[in-house]
Amino acid sequence: MENRNLQRDLEQLDSILKEQGISRRDAMKMMGLSSAAFMMGGTSEAEAATEVRASSAKGKVLIIGGGLAGMSTAARLRNSAPDVEITVIEPNPLSTQYQPGQTLVGGGLWPKSEIIYHRDDFIPSDVTIVEEKAVEFDPDNNTVTTDKGTKISYDYMIVAAGIVLNYGAIKGLEAAGEAYAAGDNKKLVDVLNSVGASSIYTADGAEATWENMQKFIADAKSGKKVNGVFTHPNTPIKCGGAPKKIMYLTNARLNEAGARANANLHFYPNGGSMFGIKDYHTAIVNQFKARDFKWSYKHNLVAVDGVNRIATFEHHWEEKGAWDEDLEEYSVIKKTEEVKVPYDFLHITPPMKAPDEIAKSKIGSKKGWVPVKKETLQHAKYKNIFALGDIAAVPMGKTGGSARKQYKVVVDNLISMMETGSIPKTNKEYAGYTVCPLITNIGTVMLAEFNWASKKTGSGKNAALLPFLDPTQERYIWWLLKIYLLKPMTQYGMLSGRA
Ligand SMILES: Cc1cc2nc3c(=O)[nH]c(=O)nc-3n(C[C@H](O)[C@H](O)[C@H](O)COP(=O)(O)OP(=O)(O)OC[C@H]3O[C@@H](n4cnc5c(N)ncnc54)[C@H](O)[C@@H]3O)c2cc1C
């Protein structure tokens, strides 16, 4: 594997740590990142970090989707089982783009080139890439057919096809259609620009967001009173923190320009709170108040009028109805109203869904996500299929941080299935860990770590990075983690199957 940017990234990391008087090894140790070892090489730490199960299993494994989860799984499986035949179906040559960096591109902190990585730099030895799209799934006969008519059979299949950005579901954005985060999304950006909207959910969109944000700030600086509107849709999304992170960065950039007083910043989430976990919710509300942000819960963006620069939301709530004699309780009446909001800067987090060709196939589900036993990530019906990453029907699991825990579980369980036809109870289970590094300013991050039981992570298998620190506090050290450590950990650690 050629690590094009590794040296540059490590040099940047060393220089910032030097300023803080910390060595790279100490910083990594401090954060409990065993992945540090893969960058240092040759030490016992390195051996521990790269320790994978050695197996002589044989058979054909097909991976659908060569993004973060799919390519990391291919690499770890190759490290573990050299005789397994591995094929990855992935249509996009830029599928290994570093998506968490899109927020930083949108805030003007990184150029787009910082996050563009080529899939073919991450192909593990002896893994076949089929640059096509899987469109037909026949799990009863263990075959998949691609858009180019190639039929591929498998003994085991791993589904890691991510999530679709469904911009076209918003009235006024029909021409934008559907998109993936990686790849060429210039047409999507043209549609968004035509209505004066921005969105960091694609790399091209993130680059355009920074351009639009600068115009917004220039208007505020010129004395114009401007309105910034930020949305969060009514579907599950990847990286639930990103809709807020871009708002915090807009605020930081306005402050830098001395123009904050002329800008109103308003957040419209579909949900009824800032975060599913009370402590993080309270922390965010306090951060919003301190920054004079406005917010309106239970608002879902349904239409954009680009000519008049008006965003339309469906505001929804429930009211107490009549007393039900039989149930002995009050009925609930669902109410909605249309709310029209003028904007100068509109950041859209689009509705998201599982890819239709999978959602509507035998391996999908009513809601689209691939149904799995959440601890083992094995398909609910087909025992030779696993799913992980954004497409898996796992509560709150749509982050790279979750995928980092999941791919090791999948490889371990897959090897057990190949060797013995079952998954022993002793195999490590996925415990629902996820993480949201919430950028709250240029220089601070609140590292919200939690699990699917809606608990802040503590010790044991759900351990937080630095469990003795209050996770609801905004900290500079987490900013360093976000800016300098998470990318190498992802691009060189996970994608080589070791972190
Ligand atoms: C703006 C933004 C900010 C984020 N911030 C963070 C963060 O701070 N921390 C964090 O942990 N995570 C963050 N994430 C989320 C993280 O990037 C994703 O959760 C992660 O990339 C999921 O990996 P995946 O492999 O499931 O999906 P992806 O990496 O998206 O890969 C899915 C792949 O499947 C392919 N595919 C789809 N359909 C088919 C098909 N039919 N046949 C073959 N291939 C197919 C696609 O082409 C794609 O390459 C962020 C994401 C975004 C967009």
Ligand as a Chemical Component Dictionary entry (heavy atoms), coordinates in Angstrom:
data_LIG
# 
_chem_comp.id                   LIG 
_chem_comp.type                 NON-POLYMER 
_chem_comp.pdbx_formal_charge   0 
_chem_comp.three_letter_code    LIG 
# 
loop_
_chem_comp_atom.comp_id 
_chem_comp_atom.atom_id 
_chem_comp_atom.alt_atom_id 
_chem_comp_atom.type_symbol 
_chem_comp_atom.charge 
_chem_comp_atom.model_Cartn_x 
_chem_comp_atom.model_Cartn_y 
_chem_comp_atom.model_Cartn_z 
_chem_comp_atom.pdbx_ordinal 
LIG C1  C1  C 0 -19.612 15.526 6.816  1  
LIG C2  C2  C 0 -19.272 14.242 7.517  2  
LIG C3  C3  C 0 -18.640 14.285 8.754  3  
LIG C4  C4  C 0 -18.324 13.116 9.421  4  
LIG N1  N1  N 0 -17.681 13.205 10.618 5  
LIG C5  C5  C 0 -17.334 12.074 11.283 6  
LIG C6  C6  C 0 -16.604 12.139 12.497 7  
LIG O1  O1  O 0 -16.249 13.215 12.960 8  
LIG N2  N2  N 0 -16.313 10.982 13.140 9  
LIG C7  C7  C 0 -16.683 9.755  12.624 10 
LIG O2  O2  O 0 -16.381 8.734  13.228 11 
LIG N3  N3  N 0 -17.380 9.655  11.460 12 
LIG C8  C8  C 0 -17.713 10.780 10.772 13 
LIG N4  N4  N 0 -18.388 10.694 9.582  14 
LIG C9  C9  C 0 -18.998 9.399  9.179  15 
LIG C10 C10 C 0 -18.064 8.406  8.514  16 
LIG O3  O3  O 0 -17.337 9.011  7.483  17 
LIG C11 C11 C 0 -18.905 7.256  7.978  18 
LIG O4  O4  O 0 -19.676 6.727  9.039  19 
LIG C12 C12 C 0 -18.055 6.154  7.373  20 
LIG O5  O5  O 0 -17.431 6.619  6.204  21 
LIG C13 C13 C 0 -18.922 4.935  7.054  22 
LIG O6  O6  O 0 -18.208 3.985  6.311  23 
LIG P1  P1  P 0 -18.976 3.021  5.292  24 
LIG O7  O7  O 0 -17.921 2.161  4.704  25 
LIG O8  O8  O 0 -20.138 2.420  5.950  26 
LIG O9  O9  O 0 -19.554 4.005  4.170  27 
LIG P2  P2  P 0 -18.738 4.754  3.034  28 
LIG O10 O10 O 0 -17.360 5.058  3.507  29 
LIG O11 O11 O 0 -19.581 5.902  2.609  30 
LIG O12 O12 O 0 -18.607 3.685  1.866  31 
LIG C14 C14 C 0 -19.713 3.051  1.245  32 
LIG C15 C15 C 0 -19.287 2.632  -0.156 33 
LIG O13 O13 O 0 -20.242 1.717  -0.710 34 
LIG C16 C16 C 0 -20.288 1.916  -2.099 35 
LIG N5  N5  N 0 -21.557 1.365  -2.602 36 
LIG C17 C17 C 0 -22.808 1.838  -2.394 37 
LIG N6  N6  N 0 -23.708 1.071  -3.019 38 
LIG C18 C18 C 0 -23.016 0.086  -3.639 39 
LIG C19 C19 C 0 -23.401 -1.011 -4.451 40 
LIG N7  N7  N 0 -24.682 -1.246 -4.739 41 
LIG N8  N8  N 0 -22.420 -1.809 -4.961 42 
LIG C20 C20 C 0 -21.113 -1.587 -4.642 43 
LIG N9  N9  N 0 -20.696 -0.558 -3.880 44 
LIG C21 C21 C 0 -21.643 0.266  -3.376 45 
LIG C22 C22 C 0 -20.193 3.419  -2.259 46 
LIG O14 O14 O 0 -19.709 3.764  -3.544 47 
LIG C23 C23 C 0 -19.215 3.796  -1.139 48 
LIG O15 O15 O 0 -17.904 3.941  -1.610 49 
LIG C24 C24 C 0 -18.670 11.855 8.850  50 
LIG C25 C25 C 0 -19.277 11.808 7.595  51 
LIG C26 C26 C 0 -19.571 12.989 6.917  52 
LIG C27 C27 C 0 -20.220 12.922 5.557  53 
# 
loop_
_chem_comp_bond.comp_id 
_chem_comp_bond.atom_id_1 
_chem_comp_bond.atom_id_2 
_chem_comp_bond.value_order 
_chem_comp_bond.pdbx_ordinal 
LIG C1  C2  SING 1  
LIG C2  C3  SING 2  
LIG C2  C26 DOUB 3  
LIG C3  C4  DOUB 4  
LIG C4  N1  SING 5  
LIG C4  C24 SING 6  
LIG N1  C5  DOUB 7  
LIG C5  C6  SING 8  
LIG C5  C8  SING 9  
LIG C6  O1  DOUB 10 
LIG C6  N2  SING 11 
LIG N2  C7  SING 12 
LIG C7  O2  DOUB 13 
LIG C7  N3  SING 14 
LIG N3  C8  DOUB 15 
LIG C8  N4  SING 16 
LIG N4  C9  SING 17 
LIG N4  C24 SING 18 
LIG C9  C10 SING 19 
LIG C10 O3  SING 20 
LIG C10 C11 SING 21 
LIG C11 O4  SING 22 
LIG C11 C12 SING 23 
LIG C12 O5  SING 24 
LIG C12 C13 SING 25 
LIG C13 O6  SING 26 
LIG O6  P1  SING 27 
LIG P1  O7  DOUB 28 
LIG P1  O8  SING 29 
LIG P1  O9  SING 30 
LIG O9  P2  SING 31 
LIG P2  O10 DOUB 32 
LIG P2  O11 SING 33 
LIG P2  O12 SING 34 
LIG O12 C14 SING 35 
LIG C14 C15 SING 36 
LIG C15 O13 SING 37 
LIG C15 C23 SING 38 
LIG O13 C16 SING 39 
LIG C16 N5  SING 40 
LIG C16 C22 SING 41 
LIG N5  C17 SING 42 
LIG N5  C21 SING 43 
LIG C17 N6  DOUB 44 
LIG N6  C18 SING 45 
LIG C18 C19 SING 46 
LIG C18 C21 DOUB 47 
LIG C19 N7  SING 48 
LIG C19 N8  DOUB 49 
LIG N8  C20 SING 50 
LIG C20 N9  DOUB 51 
LIG N9  C21 SING 52 
LIG C22 O14 SING 53 
LIG C22 C23 SING 54 
LIG C23 O15 SING 55 
LIG C24 C25 DOUB 56 
LIG C25 C26 SING 57 
LIG C26 C27 SING 58 
# 
